Amino acid sequence: MTEKDHAVAAKKLSAEDQARVDQYLQSGHNDVERKPFRPLMLLAVIVGVLTALSLLSLFIARTKGVV
């Protein structure tokens, strides 16, 4: 593939369509204010869910006589 073919293959939108896409992205219509990512909170939720499921499985095993 030549350099010219590569450039043509990479360009998928016409100039008019690209201008409309750029205008939409700059309009702020798709901006959403989000809380900052808190990895320690995510870790706490994962550990909490894992612990709850483990305790549930132990309870079920004991009531069925497996353990």
All heavy atoms as TSV, in Angstrom:
chain	resi	resn	atom	element	x	y	z
A	1	MET	N	N	0.858	-1.179	0.000
A	1	MET	CA	C	0.000	0.000	0.000
A	1	MET	C	C	0.898	1.234	0.000
A	1	MET	O	O	1.746	1.383	0.854
A	1	MET	CB	C	-0.896	-0.031	1.233
A	1	MET	CG	C	-1.983	0.995	1.229
A	1	MET	SD	S	-3.022	0.870	2.697
A	1	MET	CE	C	-4.520	0.354	1.954
A	2	THR	N	N	0.658	2.104	-0.945
A	2	THR	CA	C	1.465	3.303	-1.028
A	2	THR	C	C	0.979	4.324	-0.012
A	2	THR	O	O	-0.074	4.168	0.607
A	2	THR	CB	C	1.387	3.914	-2.440
A	2	THR	OG1	O	0.054	4.361	-2.663
A	2	THR	CG2	C	1.797	2.917	-3.500
A	3	GLU	N	N	1.760	5.365	0.144
A	3	GLU	CA	C	1.404	6.416	1.111
A	3	GLU	C	C	0.101	7.109	0.715
A	3	GLU	O	O	-0.728	7.435	1.571
A	3	GLU	CB	C	2.543	7.432	1.197
A	3	GLU	CG	C	2.328	8.469	2.277
A	3	GLU	CD	C	3.521	9.389	2.419
A	3	GLU	OE1	O	4.667	8.910	2.305
A	3	GLU	OE2	O	3.293	10.589	2.657
A	4	LYS	N	N	-0.098	7.306	-0.585
A	4	LYS	CA	C	-1.322	7.958	-1.048
A	4	LYS	C	C	-2.538	7.078	-0.772
A	4	LYS	O	O	-3.580	7.567	-0.323
A	4	LYS	CB	C	-1.216	8.254	-2.550
A	4	LYS	CG	C	-2.407	9.007	-3.090
A	4	LYS	CD	C	-2.238	9.315	-4.563
A	4	LYS	CE	C	-3.449	10.083	-5.061
A	4	LYS	NZ	N	-3.350	10.362	-6.489
A	5	ASP	N	N	-2.418	5.778	-1.030
A	5	ASP	CA	C	-3.519	4.859	-0.755
A	5	ASP	C	C	-3.837	4.822	0.730
A	5	ASP	O	O	-4.990	4.726	1.121
A	5	ASP	CB	C	-3.174	3.447	-1.238
A	5	ASP	CG	C	-3.090	3.368	-2.752
A	5	ASP	OD1	O	-3.736	4.206	-3.424
A	5	ASP	OD2	O	-2.385	2.468	-3.251
A	6	HIS	N	N	-2.820	4.889	1.546
A	6	HIS	CA	C	-3.021	4.877	2.995
A	6	HIS	C	C	-3.779	6.116	3.447
A	6	HIS	O	O	-4.669	6.041	4.297
A	6	HIS	CB	C	-1.671	4.788	3.709
A	6	HIS	CG	C	-1.794	4.560	5.178
A	6	HIS	ND1	N	-2.181	5.549	6.040
A	6	HIS	CD2	C	-1.601	3.454	5.926
A	6	HIS	CE1	C	-2.220	5.078	7.265
A	6	HIS	NE2	N	-1.872	3.796	7.223
A	7	ALA	N	N	-3.446	7.274	2.886
A	7	ALA	CA	C	-4.120	8.521	3.258
A	7	ALA	C	C	-5.576	8.505	2.809
A	7	ALA	O	O	-6.460	8.972	3.525
A	7	ALA	CB	C	-3.388	9.719	2.652
A	8	VAL	N	N	-5.843	7.960	1.645
A	8	VAL	CA	C	-7.218	7.897	1.142
A	8	VAL	C	C	-8.033	6.917	1.978
A	8	VAL	O	O	-9.189	7.163	2.304
A	8	VAL	CB	C	-7.230	7.497	-0.350
A	8	VAL	CG1	C	-8.647	7.203	-0.820
A	8	VAL	CG2	C	-6.608	8.598	-1.194
A	9	ALA	N	N	-7.448	5.798	2.365
A	9	ALA	CA	C	-8.155	4.814	3.170
A	9	ALA	C	C	-8.453	5.346	4.567
A	9	ALA	O	O	-9.469	4.998	5.159
A	9	ALA	CB	C	-7.329	3.534	3.264
A	10	ALA	N	N	-7.590	6.199	5.108
A	10	ALA	CA	C	-7.785	6.733	6.450
A	10	ALA	C	C	-8.894	7.777	6.480
A	10	ALA	O	O	-9.561	7.952	7.493
A	10	ALA	CB	C	-6.488	7.328	6.975
A	11	LYS	N	N	-9.127	8.502	5.381
A	11	LYS	CA	C	-10.137	9.555	5.340
A	11	LYS	C	C	-11.470	8.929	4.942
A	11	LYS	O	O	-11.648	8.470	3.831
A	11	LYS	CB	C	-9.732	10.624	4.324
A	11	LYS	CG	C	-10.669	11.801	4.299
A	11	LYS	CD	C	-10.179	12.859	3.333
A	11	LYS	CE	C	-11.107	14.045	3.360
A	11	LYS	NZ	N	-10.677	15.075	2.418
A	12	LYS	N	N	-12.421	8.919	5.891
A	12	LYS	CA	C	-13.696	8.284	5.632
A	12	LYS	C	C	-14.824	9.292	5.485
A	12	LYS	O	O	-15.868	8.974	4.954
A	12	LYS	CB	C	-14.020	7.306	6.748
A	12	LYS	CG	C	-13.023	6.170	6.839
A	12	LYS	CD	C	-13.540	5.092	7.727
A	12	LYS	CE	C	-12.513	4.023	7.932
A	12	LYS	NZ	N	-12.375	3.110	6.843
A	13	LEU	N	N	-14.663	10.509	5.976
A	13	LEU	CA	C	-15.696	11.531	5.897
A	13	LEU	C	C	-15.307	12.602	4.887
A	13	LEU	O	O	-14.134	12.909	4.712
A	13	LEU	CB	C	-15.904	12.197	7.263
A	13	LEU	CG	C	-16.418	11.317	8.376
A	13	LEU	CD1	C	-16.487	12.109	9.673
A	13	LEU	CD2	C	-17.776	10.736	8.043
A	14	SER	N	N	-16.336	13.168	4.264
A	14	SER	CA	C	-16.066	14.300	3.382
A	14	SER	C	C	-15.724	15.505	4.255
A	14	SER	O	O	-15.943	15.506	5.465
A	14	SER	CB	C	-17.294	14.602	2.518
A	14	SER	OG	O	-18.356	15.062	3.337
A	15	ALA	N	N	-15.216	16.541	3.635
A	15	ALA	CA	C	-14.840	17.744	4.385
A	15	ALA	C	C	-16.064	18.367	5.049
A	15	ALA	O	O	-16.002	18.842	6.187
A	15	ALA	CB	C	-14.170	18.744	3.456
A	16	GLU	N	N	-17.211	18.345	4.351
A	16	GLU	CA	C	-18.434	18.911	4.912
A	16	GLU	C	C	-18.905	18.107	6.129
A	16	GLU	O	O	-19.275	18.674	7.160
A	16	GLU	CB	C	-19.523	18.916	3.834
A	16	GLU	CG	C	-20.844	19.474	4.303
A	16	GLU	CD	C	-21.895	19.402	3.204
A	16	GLU	OE1	O	-21.585	19.808	2.062
A	16	GLU	OE2	O	-22.997	18.933	3.500
A	17	ASP	N	N	-18.876	16.783	6.006
A	17	ASP	CA	C	-19.289	15.940	7.129
A	17	ASP	C	C	-18.339	16.083	8.316
A	17	ASP	O	O	-18.777	16.123	9.469
A	17	ASP	CB	C	-19.365	14.481	6.697
A	17	ASP	CG	C	-20.533	14.212	5.765
A	17	ASP	OD1	O	-21.505	14.992	5.800
A	17	ASP	OD2	O	-20.474	13.214	5.026
A	18	GLN	N	N	-17.047	16.165	8.026
A	18	GLN	CA	C	-16.074	16.325	9.105
A	18	GLN	C	C	-16.283	17.650	9.824
A	18	GLN	O	O	-16.163	17.742	11.041
A	18	GLN	CB	C	-14.645	16.232	8.566
A	18	GLN	CG	C	-13.584	16.282	9.639
A	18	GLN	CD	C	-13.672	15.112	10.593
A	18	GLN	OE1	O	-13.752	13.966	10.181
A	18	GLN	NE2	N	-13.636	15.388	11.893
A	19	ALA	N	N	-16.627	18.705	9.072
A	19	ALA	CA	C	-16.893	20.012	9.682
A	19	ALA	C	C	-18.120	19.934	10.585
A	19	ALA	O	O	-18.132	20.517	11.677
A	19	ALA	CB	C	-17.101	21.067	8.600
A	20	ARG	N	N	-19.147	19.197	10.173
A	20	ARG	CA	C	-20.336	19.037	11.008
A	20	ARG	C	C	-20.012	18.252	12.278
A	20	ARG	O	O	-20.506	18.577	13.361
A	20	ARG	CB	C	-21.435	18.343	10.214
A	20	ARG	CG	C	-22.024	19.266	9.156
A	20	ARG	CD	C	-23.011	18.624	8.224
A	20	ARG	NE	N	-23.936	17.708	8.848
A	20	ARG	CZ	C	-24.591	16.746	8.202
A	20	ARG	NH1	N	-24.402	16.596	6.909
A	20	ARG	NH2	N	-25.428	15.972	8.828
A	21	VAL	N	N	-19.195	17.229	12.158
A	21	VAL	CA	C	-18.785	16.455	13.330
A	21	VAL	C	C	-17.980	17.326	14.285
A	21	VAL	O	O	-18.221	17.328	15.502
A	21	VAL	CB	C	-17.968	15.211	12.913
A	21	VAL	CG1	C	-17.321	14.548	14.110
A	21	VAL	CG2	C	-18.847	14.222	12.166
A	22	ASP	N	N	-17.044	18.083	13.761
A	22	ASP	CA	C	-16.234	18.971	14.598
A	22	ASP	C	C	-17.099	20.020	15.295
A	22	ASP	O	O	-16.897	20.321	16.473
A	22	ASP	CB	C	-15.147	19.657	13.769
A	22	ASP	CG	C	-14.098	18.682	13.272
A	22	ASP	OD1	O	-13.961	17.599	13.886
A	22	ASP	OD2	O	-13.428	18.999	12.278
A	23	GLN	N	N	-18.093	20.561	14.585
A	23	GLN	CA	C	-18.976	21.561	15.177
A	23	GLN	C	C	-19.775	20.937	16.322
A	23	GLN	O	O	-19.945	21.549	17.373
A	23	GLN	CB	C	-19.925	22.119	14.115
A	23	GLN	CG	C	-20.893	23.151	14.658
A	23	GLN	CD	C	-21.906	23.581	13.617
A	23	GLN	OE1	O	-21.951	23.049	12.515
A	23	GLN	NE2	N	-22.724	24.557	13.976
A	24	TYR	N	N	-20.260	19.734	16.135
A	24	TYR	CA	C	-21.025	19.058	17.186
A	24	TYR	C	C	-20.155	18.790	18.412
A	24	TYR	O	O	-20.577	19.011	19.547
A	24	TYR	CB	C	-21.604	17.744	16.660
A	24	TYR	CG	C	-22.300	16.943	17.727
A	24	TYR	CD1	C	-23.567	17.291	18.161
A	24	TYR	CD2	C	-21.681	15.853	18.321
A	24	TYR	CE1	C	-24.212	16.568	19.147
A	24	TYR	CE2	C	-22.316	15.123	19.302
A	24	TYR	CZ	C	-23.586	15.478	19.707
A	24	TYR	OH	O	-24.206	14.771	20.684
A	25	LEU	N	N	-18.935	18.335	18.179
A	25	LEU	CA	C	-18.043	18.028	19.305
A	25	LEU	C	C	-17.653	19.279	20.074
A	25	LEU	O	O	-17.444	19.239	21.276
A	25	LEU	CB	C	-16.798	17.299	18.800
A	25	LEU	CG	C	-17.044	15.878	18.291
A	25	LEU	CD1	C	-15.750	15.303	17.739
A	25	LEU	CD2	C	-17.607	14.995	19.377
A	26	GLN	N	N	-17.559	20.416	19.389
A	26	GLN	CA	C	-17.199	21.671	20.038
A	26	GLN	C	C	-18.392	22.354	20.697
A	26	GLN	O	O	-18.234	23.268	21.486
A	26	GLN	CB	C	-16.564	22.629	19.024
A	26	GLN	CG	C	-15.248	22.143	18.464
A	26	GLN	CD	C	-14.195	21.969	19.536
A	26	GLN	OE1	O	-14.125	22.753	20.475
A	26	GLN	NE2	N	-13.374	20.939	19.396
A	27	SER	N	N	-19.620	21.917	20.381
A	27	SER	CA	C	-20.817	22.604	20.892
A	27	SER	C	C	-21.012	22.390	22.389
A	27	SER	O	O	-21.708	23.173	23.033
A	27	SER	CB	C	-22.050	22.119	20.137
A	27	SER	OG	O	-22.340	20.778	20.471
A	28	GLY	N	N	-20.446	21.350	22.943
A	28	GLY	CA	C	-20.619	21.080	24.361
A	28	GLY	C	C	-21.884	20.305	24.660
A	28	GLY	O	O	-22.205	20.046	25.817
A	29	HIS	N	N	-22.608	19.924	23.626
A	29	HIS	CA	C	-23.855	19.179	23.811
A	29	HIS	C	C	-23.601	17.804	24.424
A	29	HIS	O	O	-24.423	17.284	25.158
A	29	HIS	CB	C	-24.566	19.028	22.468
A	29	HIS	CG	C	-25.845	18.262	22.545
A	29	HIS	ND1	N	-26.979	18.803	23.109
A	29	HIS	CD2	C	-26.160	17.005	22.165
A	29	HIS	CE1	C	-27.946	17.897	23.065
A	29	HIS	NE2	N	-27.474	16.807	22.484
A	30	ASN	N	N	-22.481	17.219	24.120
A	30	ASN	CA	C	-22.176	15.876	24.601
A	30	ASN	C	C	-21.291	15.878	25.855
A	30	ASN	O	O	-20.821	14.829	26.265
A	30	ASN	CB	C	-21.500	15.062	23.496
A	30	ASN	CG	C	-20.208	15.684	23.035
A	30	ASN	OD1	O	-20.001	16.870	23.201
A	30	ASN	ND2	N	-19.329	14.893	22.431
A	31	ASP	N	N	-21.067	17.022	26.464
A	31	ASP	CA	C	-20.252	17.095	27.680
A	31	ASP	C	C	-21.097	16.713	28.885
A	31	ASP	O	O	-22.220	17.176	29.047
A	31	ASP	CB	C	-19.692	18.500	27.896
A	31	ASP	CG	C	-18.576	18.822	26.923
A	31	ASP	OD1	O	-18.028	17.881	26.338
A	31	ASP	OD2	O	-18.268	20.011	26.756
A	32	VAL	N	N	-20.539	15.873	29.740
A	32	VAL	CA	C	-21.232	15.443	30.951
A	32	VAL	C	C	-20.281	15.653	32.121
A	32	VAL	O	O	-19.141	15.195	32.091
A	32	VAL	CB	C	-21.628	13.948	30.866
A	32	VAL	CG1	C	-22.256	13.478	32.154
A	32	VAL	CG2	C	-22.560	13.726	29.697
A	33	GLU	N	N	-20.755	16.371	33.131
A	33	GLU	CA	C	-19.945	16.545	34.330
A	33	GLU	C	C	-19.960	15.247	35.122
A	33	GLU	O	O	-21.024	14.707	35.427
A	33	GLU	CB	C	-20.505	17.681	35.185
A	33	GLU	CG	C	-20.279	19.052	34.588
A	33	GLU	CD	C	-18.808	19.446	34.552
A	33	GLU	OE1	O	-18.061	19.071	35.480
A	33	GLU	OE2	O	-18.414	20.115	33.580
A	34	ARG	N	N	-18.803	14.734	35.435
A	34	ARG	CA	C	-18.701	13.481	36.166
A	34	ARG	C	C	-17.871	13.681	37.415
A	34	ARG	O	O	-16.979	14.519	37.466
A	34	ARG	CB	C	-18.053	12.410	35.288
A	34	ARG	CG	C	-18.895	12.050	34.101
A	34	ARG	CD	C	-18.355	10.830	33.405
A	34	ARG	NE	N	-19.258	10.428	32.359
A	34	ARG	CZ	C	-18.907	10.221	31.118
A	34	ARG	NH1	N	-17.653	10.377	30.765
A	34	ARG	NH2	N	-19.792	9.853	30.231
A	35	LYS	N	N	-18.176	12.852	38.399
A	35	LYS	CA	C	-17.374	12.857	39.609
A	35	LYS	C	C	-16.008	12.266	39.273
A	35	LYS	O	O	-15.885	11.432	38.368
A	35	LYS	CB	C	-18.043	12.017	40.693
A	35	LYS	CG	C	-19.362	12.571	41.166
A	35	LYS	CD	C	-19.959	11.662	42.214
A	35	LYS	CE	C	-21.312	12.158	42.649
A	35	LYS	NZ	N	-21.947	11.247	43.605
A	36	PRO	N	N	-14.976	12.652	40.013
A	36	PRO	CA	C	-13.658	12.067	39.733
A	36	PRO	C	C	-13.641	10.576	40.062
A	36	PRO	O	O	-14.350	10.109	40.957
A	36	PRO	CB	C	-12.711	12.843	40.647
A	36	PRO	CG	C	-13.572	13.453	41.687
A	36	PRO	CD	C	-14.920	13.643	41.083
A	37	PHE	N	N	-12.846	9.845	39.324
A	37	PHE	CA	C	-12.727	8.410	39.517
A	37	PHE	C	C	-12.014	8.134	40.836
A	37	PHE	O	O	-10.973	8.717	41.128
A	37	PHE	CB	C	-11.949	7.797	38.354
A	37	PHE	CG	C	-11.727	6.321	38.508
A	37	PHE	CD1	C	-12.791	5.447	38.491
A	37	PHE	CD2	C	-10.451	5.825	38.680
A	37	PHE	CE1	C	-12.585	4.085	38.633
A	37	PHE	CE2	C	-10.233	4.467	38.820
A	37	PHE	CZ	C	-11.307	3.600	38.797
A	38	ARG	N	N	-12.604	7.250	41.651
A	38	ARG	CA	C	-12.012	6.899	42.942
A	38	ARG	C	C	-11.704	5.414	42.960
A	38	ARG	O	O	-12.580	4.580	43.221
A	38	ARG	CB	C	-12.970	7.266	44.065
A	38	ARG	CG	C	-13.285	8.750	44.090
A	38	ARG	CD	C	-14.076	9.178	45.276
A	38	ARG	NE	N	-15.268	8.375	45.459
A	38	ARG	CZ	C	-16.134	8.544	46.447
A	38	ARG	NH1	N	-15.939	9.499	47.326
A	38	ARG	NH2	N	-17.195	7.783	46.549
A	39	PRO	N	N	-10.452	5.047	42.675
A	39	PRO	CA	C	-10.113	3.620	42.588
A	39	PRO	C	C	-10.242	2.896	43.923
A	39	PRO	O	O	-10.571	1.708	43.943
A	39	PRO	CB	C	-8.667	3.616	42.079
A	39	PRO	CG	C	-8.146	4.981	42.344
A	39	PRO	CD	C	-9.315	5.902	42.338
A	40	LEU	N	N	-10.009	3.577	45.043
A	40	LEU	CA	C	-10.134	2.899	46.333
A	40	LEU	C	C	-11.594	2.561	46.629
A	40	LEU	O	O	-11.877	1.514	47.222
A	40	LEU	CB	C	-9.543	3.760	47.445
A	40	LEU	CG	C	-8.020	3.925	47.391
A	40	LEU	CD1	C	-7.543	4.828	48.524
A	40	LEU	CD2	C	-7.319	2.585	47.450
A	41	MET	N	N	-12.514	3.406	46.201
A	41	MET	CA	C	-13.935	3.106	46.372
A	41	MET	C	C	-14.320	1.896	45.521
A	41	MET	O	O	-15.062	1.018	45.969
A	41	MET	CB	C	-14.785	4.310	45.990
A	41	MET	CG	C	-16.272	4.059	46.099
A	41	MET	SD	S	-16.810	3.639	47.759
A	41	MET	CE	C	-16.977	5.264	48.437
A	42	LEU	N	N	-13.809	1.834	44.315
A	42	LEU	CA	C	-14.070	0.683	43.452
A	42	LEU	C	C	-13.527	-0.592	44.088
A	42	LEU	O	O	-14.195	-1.626	44.097
A	42	LEU	CB	C	-13.447	0.902	42.076
A	42	LEU	CG	C	-13.562	-0.254	41.088
A	42	LEU	CD1	C	-15.022	-0.552	40.772
A	42	LEU	CD2	C	-12.804	0.064	39.816
A	43	LEU	N	N	-12.324	-0.522	44.619
A	43	LEU	CA	C	-11.733	-1.680	45.287
A	43	LEU	C	C	-12.568	-2.106	46.490
A	43	LEU	O	O	-12.807	-3.295	46.704
A	43	LEU	CB	C	-10.300	-1.351	45.728
A	43	LEU	CG	C	-9.526	-2.478	46.409
A	43	LEU	CD1	C	-9.338	-3.647	45.460
A	43	LEU	CD2	C	-8.199	-1.967	46.909
A	44	ALA	N	N	-13.059	-1.144	47.265
A	44	ALA	CA	C	-13.882	-1.459	48.427
A	44	ALA	C	C	-15.189	-2.127	48.007
A	44	ALA	O	O	-15.634	-3.098	48.642
A	44	ALA	CB	C	-14.163	-0.187	49.225
A	45	VAL	N	N	-15.798	-1.653	46.949
A	45	VAL	CA	C	-17.043	-2.262	46.462
A	45	VAL	C	C	-16.784	-3.677	45.978
A	45	VAL	O	O	-17.555	-4.601	46.288
A	45	VAL	CB	C	-17.663	-1.391	45.350
A	45	VAL	CG1	C	-18.792	-2.124	44.645
A	45	VAL	CG2	C	-18.163	-0.084	45.920
A	46	ILE	N	N	-15.715	-3.888	45.249
A	46	ILE	CA	C	-15.393	-5.226	44.752
A	46	ILE	C	C	-15.134	-6.190	45.914
A	46	ILE	O	O	-15.636	-7.315	45.926
A	46	ILE	CB	C	-14.184	-5.178	43.793
A	46	ILE	CG1	C	-14.587	-4.468	42.507
A	46	ILE	CG2	C	-13.658	-6.575	43.492
A	46	ILE	CD1	C	-13.448	-4.196	41.566
A	47	VAL	N	N	-14.358	-5.757	46.900
A	47	VAL	CA	C	-14.077	-6.609	48.062
A	47	VAL	C	C	-15.365	-6.880	48.840
A	47	VAL	O	O	-15.599	-8.008	49.295
A	47	VAL	CB	C	-12.993	-5.962	48.957
A	47	VAL	CG1	C	-12.889	-6.671	50.283
A	47	VAL	CG2	C	-11.652	-5.970	48.239
A	48	GLY	N	N	-16.225	-5.880	48.985
A	48	GLY	CA	C	-17.485	-6.060	49.695
A	48	GLY	C	C	-18.394	-7.068	49.009
A	48	GLY	O	O	-18.972	-7.950	49.655
A	49	VAL	N	N	-18.527	-6.949	47.697
A	49	VAL	CA	C	-19.367	-7.886	46.953
A	49	VAL	C	C	-18.783	-9.288	47.004
A	49	VAL	O	O	-19.504	-10.273	47.198
A	49	VAL	CB	C	-19.543	-7.404	45.493
A	49	VAL	CG1	C	-20.177	-8.477	44.627
A	49	VAL	CG2	C	-20.363	-6.137	45.456
A	50	LEU	N	N	-17.483	-9.398	46.855
A	50	LEU	CA	C	-16.822	-10.701	46.915
A	50	LEU	C	C	-17.017	-11.344	48.281
A	50	LEU	O	O	-17.298	-12.548	48.380
A	50	LEU	CB	C	-15.331	-10.548	46.602
A	50	LEU	CG	C	-14.516	-11.827	46.560
A	50	LEU	CD1	C	-15.013	-12.745	45.471
A	50	LEU	CD2	C	-13.054	-11.501	46.348
A	51	THR	N	N	-16.888	-10.578	49.347
A	51	THR	CA	C	-17.088	-11.090	50.698
A	51	THR	C	C	-18.534	-11.537	50.896
A	51	THR	O	O	-18.787	-12.620	51.449
A	51	THR	CB	C	-16.716	-10.020	51.735
A	51	THR	OG1	O	-15.353	-9.637	51.524
A	51	THR	CG2	C	-16.894	-10.529	53.149
A	52	ALA	N	N	-19.481	-10.739	50.448
A	52	ALA	CA	C	-20.895	-11.098	50.596
A	52	ALA	C	C	-21.225	-12.380	49.837
A	52	ALA	O	O	-21.918	-13.268	50.366
A	52	ALA	CB	C	-21.773	-9.950	50.110
A	53	LEU	N	N	-20.725	-12.511	48.637
A	53	LEU	CA	C	-20.985	-13.727	47.867
A	53	LEU	C	C	-20.309	-14.942	48.497
A	53	LEU	O	O	-20.868	-16.049	48.479
A	53	LEU	CB	C	-20.524	-13.545	46.422
A	53	LEU	CG	C	-21.364	-12.585	45.580
A	53	LEU	CD1	C	-20.730	-12.383	44.213
A	53	LEU	CD2	C	-22.784	-13.071	45.448
A	54	SER	N	N	-19.128	-14.761	49.053
A	54	SER	CA	C	-18.434	-15.867	49.718
A	54	SER	C	C	-19.200	-16.320	50.960
A	54	SER	O	O	-19.366	-17.525	51.198
A	54	SER	CB	C	-17.018	-15.452	50.110
A	54	SER	OG	O	-16.264	-15.147	48.972
A	55	LEU	N	N	-19.676	-15.358	51.739
A	55	LEU	CA	C	-20.456	-15.715	52.925
A	55	LEU	C	C	-21.767	-16.397	52.541
A	55	LEU	O	O	-22.198	-17.353	53.206
A	55	LEU	CB	C	-20.717	-14.468	53.773
A	55	LEU	CG	C	-19.480	-13.876	54.449
A	55	LEU	CD1	C	-19.839	-12.564	55.135
A	55	LEU	CD2	C	-18.872	-14.851	55.437
A	56	LEU	N	N	-22.396	-15.937	51.481
A	56	LEU	CA	C	-23.625	-16.569	51.005
A	56	LEU	C	C	-23.365	-18.001	50.567
A	56	LEU	O	O	-24.145	-18.915	50.887
A	56	LEU	CB	C	-24.223	-15.757	49.853
A	56	LEU	CG	C	-25.490	-16.322	49.217
A	56	LEU	CD1	C	-26.632	-16.336	50.229
A	56	LEU	CD2	C	-25.860	-15.529	47.981
A	57	SER	N	N	-22.283	-18.225	49.856
A	57	SER	CA	C	-21.975	-19.578	49.407
A	57	SER	C	C	-21.650	-20.484	50.590
A	57	SER	O	O	-22.031	-21.658	50.600
A	57	SER	CB	C	-20.827	-19.571	48.398
A	57	SER	OG	O	-19.619	-19.201	49.019
A	58	LEU	N	N	-20.959	-19.973	51.606
A	58	LEU	CA	C	-20.692	-20.773	52.804
A	58	LEU	C	C	-21.988	-21.105	53.539
A	58	LEU	O	O	-22.175	-22.239	54.014
A	58	LEU	CB	C	-19.746	-20.023	53.744
A	58	LEU	CG	C	-18.273	-20.071	53.385
A	58	LEU	CD1	C	-17.475	-19.144	54.303
A	58	LEU	CD2	C	-17.751	-21.492	53.490
A	59	PHE	N	N	-22.899	-20.148	53.631
A	59	PHE	CA	C	-24.185	-20.397	54.277
A	59	PHE	C	C	-24.964	-21.484	53.551
A	59	PHE	O	O	-25.505	-22.405	54.158
A	59	PHE	CB	C	-25.002	-19.091	54.335
A	59	PHE	CG	C	-26.392	-19.272	54.821
A	59	PHE	CD1	C	-26.645	-19.519	56.156
A	59	PHE	CD2	C	-27.461	-19.219	53.925
A	59	PHE	CE1	C	-27.946	-19.699	56.614
A	59	PHE	CE2	C	-28.747	-19.415	54.378
A	59	PHE	CZ	C	-29.001	-19.651	55.719
A	60	ILE	N	N	-25.010	-21.387	52.232
A	60	ILE	CA	C	-25.730	-22.408	51.434
A	60	ILE	C	C	-25.068	-23.754	51.601
A	60	ILE	O	O	-25.766	-24.783	51.753
A	60	ILE	CB	C	-25.803	-21.971	49.961
A	60	ILE	CG1	C	-26.679	-20.740	49.804
A	60	ILE	CG2	C	-26.303	-23.098	49.078
A	60	ILE	CD1	C	-26.665	-20.103	48.433
A	61	ALA	N	N	-23.747	-23.817	51.590
A	61	ALA	CA	C	-23.044	-25.088	51.736
A	61	ALA	C	C	-23.315	-25.720	53.084
A	61	ALA	O	O	-23.507	-26.931	53.204
A	61	ALA	CB	C	-21.540	-24.883	51.517
A	62	ARG	N	N	-23.348	-24.895	54.136
A	62	ARG	CA	C	-23.598	-25.440	55.475
A	62	ARG	C	C	-25.037	-25.913	55.625
A	62	ARG	O	O	-25.300	-26.919	56.287
A	62	ARG	CB	C	-23.277	-24.392	56.530
A	62	ARG	CG	C	-21.790	-24.226	56.706
A	62	ARG	CD	C	-21.437	-23.375	57.892
A	62	ARG	NE	N	-19.979	-23.275	57.986
A	62	ARG	CZ	C	-19.347	-22.295	58.562
A	62	ARG	NH1	N	-20.014	-21.304	59.128
A	62	ARG	NH2	N	-18.034	-22.268	58.585
A	63	THR	N	N	-26.004	-25.206	55.034
A	63	THR	CA	C	-27.393	-25.639	55.165
A	63	THR	C	C	-27.670	-26.890	54.361
A	63	THR	O	O	-28.589	-27.651	54.676
A	63	THR	CB	C	-28.369	-24.535	54.702
A	63	THR	OG1	O	-28.084	-24.178	53.372
A	63	THR	CG2	C	-28.249	-23.315	55.610
A	64	LYS	N	N	-26.895	-27.163	53.328
A	64	LYS	CA	C	-27.081	-28.366	52.521
A	64	LYS	C	C	-26.202	-29.522	52.994
A	64	LYS	O	O	-26.255	-30.599	52.423
A	64	LYS	CB	C	-26.786	-28.068	51.043
A	64	LYS	CG	C	-27.630	-26.990	50.442
A	64	LYS	CD	C	-29.118	-27.377	50.474
A	64	LYS	CE	C	-29.963	-26.272	49.900
A	64	LYS	NZ	N	-31.378	-26.531	50.005
A	65	GLY	N	N	-25.376	-29.288	54.021
A	65	GLY	CA	C	-24.539	-30.350	54.574
A	65	GLY	C	C	-23.279	-30.633	53.799
A	65	GLY	O	O	-22.677	-31.695	53.962
A	66	VAL	N	N	-22.859	-29.722	52.961
A	66	VAL	CA	C	-21.638	-29.940	52.178
A	66	VAL	C	C	-20.411	-29.682	53.037
A	66	VAL	O	O	-19.414	-30.400	52.947
A	66	VAL	CB	C	-21.638	-29.027	50.925
A	66	VAL	CG1	C	-20.332	-29.169	50.147
A	66	VAL	CG2	C	-22.822	-29.328	50.047
A	67	VAL	N	N	-20.477	-28.681	53.861
A	67	VAL	CA	C	-19.324	-28.318	54.706
A	67	VAL	C	C	-19.611	-28.697	56.137
A	67	VAL	O	O	-20.629	-28.483	56.696
A	67	VAL	CB	C	-19.034	-26.802	54.617
A	67	VAL	CG1	C	-17.890	-26.428	55.541
A	67	VAL	CG2	C	-18.695	-26.438	53.196
